[in-house]
Amino acid sequence: MIMAVSFTRYGRLYYLDPGGHTPKVGDKVLVPTDSGPEVAECVWAPQWVSEEIDGLPICAGIAQDEHLTRDESNRRRRAEARSVAKRLIKRHTLPMKVVGVDYLDKDNVYTVYFSAPHRVDFRALVRDLARNLRARVELRQIGPRDEARLQGGIGPCGRDLCCATFLKDFEPVSVRMAKDQDLPVNPLRIAGACGRLMCCLKYEHPLYVEFRASAPRVGLAVDTPEGAGTVVGHNVPSDSVIVRLNDGGRRCACSKASVCGPRKAHDAAYGTAKAASPTGSPVAGGTGAEEQA
């Protein structure tokens, strides 16, 4: 059994083992963390999955009134700390942007996440924050990808950002991946909300690499079911190649298997031998009665 929760509306999903609990979508549940159980909203109700998944944290139960009160108090403290941090950053004239704030009521510690174009000397700012908030304050500088993960948003595809919902780790993405997928190498077209290359460029890249390893390259002369021609393009999602026919210059989309040399050689050698007669018996081998005759 597995369930999914989110600490913020439309935020990143965290997976749990429901244990002996059966929360419904929208219920507030307790999620075990390093600082104790925290309140989160159930996004996926418990359900069976075919895969064997181990090591998931176990749901600590349904949130009660005291837990909801504590969670609301912590939310107000985080909002207050965000406002105070912005005001003090402006007073100190520092090139910083507050991205998010965490608060641990158990230890009375605020963690302020910020982005900046370069390293910032924020020692005086930390002292003022600690004095105004009457708590210990930690400042952590994060990169553009982590900033997008914390803030959330909508990607070019029209869906919530992958990093803010289900993506756990940032894997390396290169311009080569865009070139292999015949995408325009234009930063405005292949960059995400963070300004870096979109993480989804890596999702289908292995499929393109596998396709190009076996498909005829562009410019190669091939024979198709519609006649001889030259390969002028590839259509990886449909597993086909675009061929310009020698007869009239018309273009057609052919299955990769129909123009692949090894496949055509296999069909030429074994295709007729495996053809079936109307009665279902092999034509080449004949029936047992014919062999006896």
FITITOR-233940 format. One record per residue (C-alpha): residue number from 1; chain; y, z, x negated. Coordinates in Angstrom, 2 decimals, padded with zeros to 5 digits. Example, Ala and Ser with C-alpha at 12.3 -4.5 7.8 and 13.67 -1.06 7.14 Angstrom:
residues 2
REC     n   chain        c2        c3        c1
REC     1       A   -004.50    007.80   -012.30
REC     2       A   -001.06    007.14   -013.67
//
This chain:
residues 293
REC     n   chain        c2        c3        c1
REC     1       A    000.00    000.00    000.00
REC     2       A    003.50   -000.85   -001.18
REC     3       A    007.03   -000.50    000.21
REC     4       A    010.50   -001.46   -000.98
REC     5       A    013.74    000.50   -000.83
REC     6       A    017.36   -000.06   -001.81
REC     7       A    020.01    002.49   -002.74
REC     8       A    022.83    000.23   -001.52
REC     9       A    023.01   -002.27    001.33
REC    10       A    021.77   -005.67    000.08
REC    11       A    021.27   -004.10   -003.34
REC    12       A    018.45   -004.26   -005.82
REC    13       A    014.95   -003.60   -004.48
REC    14       A    012.75   -000.82   -005.85
REC    15       A    009.04   -000.68   -005.04
REC    16       A    007.24    002.52   -004.13
REC    17       A    003.82    003.77   -003.20
REC    18       A    004.33    005.16    000.34
REC    19       A    001.69    007.82   -000.22
REC    20       A    000.96    009.49    003.09
REC    21       A    004.26    008.47    004.71
REC    22       A    004.87    005.59    007.15
REC    23       A    008.64    004.94    007.24
REC    24       A    010.07    002.06    009.27
REC    25       A    012.67   -000.46    008.17
REC    26       A    016.07    001.27    008.14
REC    27       A    014.70    004.81    007.66
REC    28       A    016.16    006.95    004.90
REC    29       A    013.53    008.06    002.39
REC    30       A    013.45    010.12   -000.81
REC    31       A    012.86    008.31   -004.09
REC    32       A    011.81    010.32   -007.16
REC    33       A    014.21    009.86   -010.11
REC    34       A    014.81    011.59   -013.43
REC    35       A    017.52    013.72   -011.81
REC    36       A    015.47    014.60   -008.73
REC    37       A    014.82    012.88   -005.38
REC    38       A    017.55    010.48   -004.24
REC    39       A    018.13    008.98   -000.79
REC    40       A    017.42    005.27   -000.30
REC    41       A    016.96    002.95    002.68
REC    42       A    013.57    001.46    003.51
REC    43       A    013.84   -002.35    003.34
REC    44       A    010.14   -003.25    003.56
REC    45       A    007.85   -001.09    005.62
REC    46       A    004.55   -000.07    003.94
REC    47       A    002.05   -002.91    003.89
REC    48       A   -001.16   -003.90    002.17
REC    49       A   -001.03   -006.29   -000.78
REC    50       A   -003.94   -008.16   -002.30
REC    51       A   -002.98   -007.40   -005.90
REC    52       A   -003.97   -004.19   -007.64
REC    53       A   -000.69   -002.43   -008.52
REC    54       A   -000.65    000.80   -010.51
REC    55       A    002.10    003.06   -011.80
REC    56       A    004.48    002.86   -008.83
REC    57       A    006.48    006.00   -008.05
REC    58       A    005.32    007.76   -004.89
REC    59       A    007.69    008.17   -001.97
REC    60       A    008.76    011.83   -001.69
REC    61       A    009.04    011.72    002.11
REC    62       A    011.57    011.09    004.84
REC    63       A    015.12    012.27    004.08
REC    64       A    016.19    015.32    006.08
REC    65       A    019.68    016.38    007.15
REC    66       A    020.33    018.35    003.97
REC    67       A    019.39    015.36    001.84
REC    68       A    021.67    013.05    003.83
REC    69       A    024.53    015.53    003.53
REC    70       A    024.06    015.76   -000.23
REC    71       A    023.90    011.97   -000.53
REC    72       A    027.11    011.52    001.45
REC    73       A    028.85    014.14   -000.71
REC    74       A    027.78    012.33   -003.87
REC    75       A    029.06    009.03   -002.46
REC    76       A    032.48    010.57   -001.86
REC    77       A    032.51    011.97   -005.40
REC    78       A    031.67    008.57   -006.85
REC    79       A    034.42    006.89   -004.83
REC    80       A    036.91    009.54   -005.95
REC    81       A    035.89    009.15   -009.60
REC    82       A    036.29    005.37   -009.35
REC    83       A    039.81    005.74   -008.01
REC    84       A    040.77    008.29   -010.66
REC    85       A    039.31    006.14   -013.45
REC    86       A    041.28    003.07   -012.34
REC    87       A    044.51    005.08   -012.20
REC    88       A    044.03    006.60   -015.65
REC    89       A    043.00    003.27   -017.22
REC    90       A    046.25    001.78   -015.94
REC    91       A    048.18    004.75   -017.33
REC    92       A    046.58    004.35   -020.76
REC    93       A    047.09    000.55   -020.62
REC    94       A    043.53   -000.16   -021.68
REC    95       A    041.90   -003.61   -021.16
REC    96       A    039.05   -002.20   -019.11
REC    97       A    037.56   -002.91   -015.69
REC    98       A    035.58   -000.26   -013.81
REC    99       A    032.29   -001.76   -012.58
REC   100       A    030.38    001.22   -011.24
REC   101       A    030.16    005.01   -011.23
REC   102       A    027.12    007.27   -011.19
REC   103       A    027.17    010.99   -010.47
REC   104       A    024.49    013.60   -011.10
REC   105       A    025.30    016.68   -009.06
REC   106       A    022.53    018.63   -010.76
REC   107       A    024.25    018.42   -014.16
REC   108       A    027.78    017.68   -012.86
REC   109       A    028.00    014.51   -014.98
REC   110       A    029.85    011.29   -014.19
REC   111       A    028.85    008.00   -015.84
REC   112       A    031.51    005.30   -015.63
REC   113       A    030.38    001.73   -016.35
REC   114       A    033.11   -000.67   -017.45
REC   115       A    033.54   -004.15   -018.86
REC   116       A    036.02   -005.19   -021.54
REC   117       A    036.59   -008.28   -023.71
REC   118       A    036.11   -006.20   -026.88
REC   119       A    035.47   -002.65   -028.06
REC   120       A    037.90   -000.11   -026.64
REC   121       A    039.02    003.25   -028.00
REC   122       A    038.67    005.37   -024.86
REC   123       A    038.57    008.87   -026.39
REC   124       A    041.85    009.93   -024.79
REC   125       A    040.74    008.44   -021.48
REC   126       A    037.52    010.47   -021.50
REC   127       A    039.46    013.71   -022.00
REC   128       A    041.79    012.92   -019.10
REC   129       A    038.89    011.96   -016.83
REC   130       A    037.01    015.16   -017.62
REC   131       A    040.12    017.24   -016.92
REC   132       A    040.87    015.51   -013.60
REC   133       A    037.28    015.42   -012.34
REC   134       A    036.36    018.85   -013.74
REC   135       A    033.05    017.54   -015.01
REC   136       A    031.48    015.92   -018.04
REC   137       A    032.24    012.20   -018.22
REC   138       A    030.43    009.42   -020.07
REC   139       A    031.81    005.89   -020.47
REC   140       A    029.44    002.96   -021.03
REC   141       A    030.49   -000.60   -021.74
REC   142       A    028.27   -003.29   -020.21
REC   143       A    027.99   -007.06   -020.54
REC   144       A    028.73   -009.79   -017.97
REC   145       A    025.13   -009.98   -016.69
REC   146       A    024.92   -006.23   -016.08
REC   147       A    028.33   -006.37   -014.44
REC   148       A    027.07   -008.96   -011.96
REC   149       A    023.95   -006.87   -011.34
REC   150       A    025.98   -003.76   -010.47
REC   151       A    028.64   -005.51   -008.39
REC   152       A    026.33   -007.95   -006.60
REC   153       A    027.51   -011.16   -004.97
REC   154       A    026.45   -014.59   -003.74
REC   155       A    025.12   -017.24   -006.09
REC   156       A    025.70   -021.03   -005.97
REC   157       A    022.52   -021.30   -003.87
REC   158       A    024.10   -019.23   -001.09
REC   159       A    021.73   -016.29   -001.55
REC   160       A    022.25   -012.82   -003.02
REC   161       A    022.22   -012.72   -006.80
REC   162       A    018.72   -012.48   -008.28
REC   163       A    019.80   -009.78   -010.74
REC   164       A    021.18   -007.65   -007.90
REC   165       A    018.04   -007.90   -005.76
REC   166       A    014.66   -008.44   -007.43
REC   167       A    015.18   -009.49   -011.07
REC   168       A    014.38   -006.60   -013.39
REC   169       A    014.81   -008.03   -016.88
REC   170       A    017.12   -010.71   -018.26
REC   171       A    015.06   -013.34   -020.04
REC   172       A    016.70   -015.74   -022.52
REC   173       A    018.07   -018.94   -020.95
REC   174       A    019.21   -021.96   -022.99
REC   175       A    021.02   -025.23   -022.34
REC   176       A    017.78   -027.01   -023.34
REC   177       A    016.24   -025.79   -020.07
REC   178       A    018.99   -027.52   -018.10
REC   179       A    018.52   -030.75   -020.08
REC   180       A    014.75   -030.68   -019.52
REC   181       A    015.38   -030.47   -015.77
REC   182       A    017.88   -033.38   -015.82
REC   183       A    020.70   -031.11   -014.73
REC   184       A    024.32   -031.88   -015.66
REC   185       A    025.28   -029.93   -018.77
REC   186       A    028.47   -028.73   -017.15
REC   187       A    029.31   -025.02   -017.42
REC   188       A    030.73   -025.06   -013.90
REC   189       A    027.44   -026.39   -012.50
REC   190       A    024.87   -024.34   -014.41
REC   191       A    026.72   -021.02   -014.77
REC   192       A    026.18   -018.08   -012.47
REC   193       A    028.59   -015.51   -011.07
REC   194       A    028.55   -013.71   -014.42
REC   195       A    029.79   -016.79   -016.28
REC   196       A    026.55   -017.12   -018.22
REC   197       A    023.74   -019.63   -017.70
REC   198       A    021.95   -019.07   -014.38
REC   199       A    018.75   -017.05   -014.71
REC   200       A    017.02   -019.37   -012.21
REC   201       A    017.04   -022.17   -014.81
REC   202       A    013.95   -020.50   -016.22
REC   203       A    012.00   -020.36   -012.97
REC   204       A    010.88   -024.01   -012.82
REC   205       A    011.22   -024.87   -016.50
REC   206       A    007.47   -024.47   -017.31
REC   207       A    006.68   -026.95   -014.50
REC   208       A    008.98   -029.56   -016.05
REC   209       A    007.50   -029.03   -019.52
REC   210       A    003.96   -029.45   -018.16
REC   211       A    004.95   -032.56   -016.21
REC   212       A    006.61   -034.28   -019.16
REC   213       A    003.62   -033.57   -021.40
REC   214       A    001.34   -035.76   -019.25
REC   215       A    003.69   -038.19   -017.46
REC   216       A    004.63   -041.60   -018.91
REC   217       A    007.96   -041.46   -020.66
REC   218       A    011.05   -043.32   -019.48
REC   219       A    011.03   -046.95   -020.66
REC   220       A    007.24   -047.27   -020.78
REC   221       A    005.63   -050.29   -019.11
REC   222       A    003.07   -049.24   -016.49
REC   223       A    000.93   -050.73   -013.75
REC   224       A    001.40   -049.34   -010.26
REC   225       A   -000.34   -050.02   -006.93
REC   226       A    002.68   -052.19   -006.06
REC   227       A    002.69   -054.16   -009.31
REC   228       A    003.74   -053.90   -012.94
REC   229       A    007.02   -052.28   -013.88
REC   230       A    008.94   -049.94   -016.16
REC   231       A    009.40   -046.19   -015.79
REC   232       A    013.08   -045.38   -015.18
REC   233       A    012.90   -041.77   -014.02
REC   234       A    010.85   -038.74   -013.03
REC   235       A    010.69   -036.66   -009.86
REC   236       A    009.01   -033.44   -010.95
REC   237       A    008.99   -031.57   -007.60
REC   238       A    007.07   -034.44   -005.96
REC   239       A    004.90   -035.05   -009.06
REC   240       A    005.91   -038.70   -009.15
REC   241       A    007.65   -041.22   -011.40
REC   242       A    010.31   -043.78   -010.51
REC   243       A    009.29   -047.32   -011.51
REC   244       A    011.41   -050.48   -011.52
REC   245       A    009.09   -053.33   -010.63
REC   246       A    009.17   -056.51   -012.68
REC   247       A    008.98   -058.57   -009.49
REC   248       A    012.51   -058.50   -008.11
REC   249       A    013.67   -055.29   -009.80
REC   250       A    012.86   -053.12   -006.79
REC   251       A    012.38   -049.42   -007.44
REC   252       A    009.51   -047.40   -006.06
REC   253       A    008.23   -043.83   -006.37
REC   254       A    004.61   -043.66   -007.49
REC   255       A    002.32   -040.71   -007.95
REC   256       A    001.98   -039.69   -011.57
REC   257       A   -001.81   -040.02   -011.27
REC   258       A   -001.52   -043.67   -010.13
REC   259       A    000.28   -044.72   -013.31
REC   260       A   -001.41   -042.32   -015.74
REC   261       A   -003.64   -044.13   -018.25
REC   262       A   -006.53   -041.60   -018.43
REC   263       A   -006.69   -041.34   -014.61
REC   264       A   -006.75   -045.12   -014.16
REC   265       A   -009.47   -045.44   -016.81
REC   266       A   -011.53   -042.78   -015.01
REC   267       A   -011.13   -044.53   -011.65
REC   268       A   -012.05   -047.88   -013.20
REC   269       A   -015.23   -046.45   -014.72
REC   270       A   -016.41   -044.20   -011.89
REC   271       A   -014.42   -045.07   -008.78
REC   272       A   -016.69   -047.80   -007.46
REC   273       A   -019.86   -045.91   -008.38
REC   274       A   -018.75   -042.95   -006.23
REC   275       A   -017.67   -045.01   -003.21
REC   276       A   -019.59   -044.08   -000.08
REC   277       A   -021.23   -046.40    002.44
REC   278       A   -020.52   -046.00    006.18
REC   279       A   -023.74   -044.00    006.55
REC   280       A   -022.60   -041.55    003.87
REC   281       A   -025.10   -042.59    001.15
REC   282       A   -023.91   -043.77   -002.27
REC   283       A   -023.59   -047.55   -002.49
REC   284       A   -024.51   -047.83   -006.15
REC   285       A   -027.59   -045.63   -005.98
REC   286       A   -028.97   -046.92   -002.66
REC   287       A   -031.29   -045.00   -000.36
REC   288       A   -034.74   -043.72   -001.11
REC   289       A   -036.33   -046.36    001.17
REC   290       A   -034.59   -049.18   -000.72
REC   291       A   -035.82   -047.80   -004.05
REC   292       A   -039.42   -047.73   -002.76
REC   293       A   -039.10   -051.27   -001.48
//
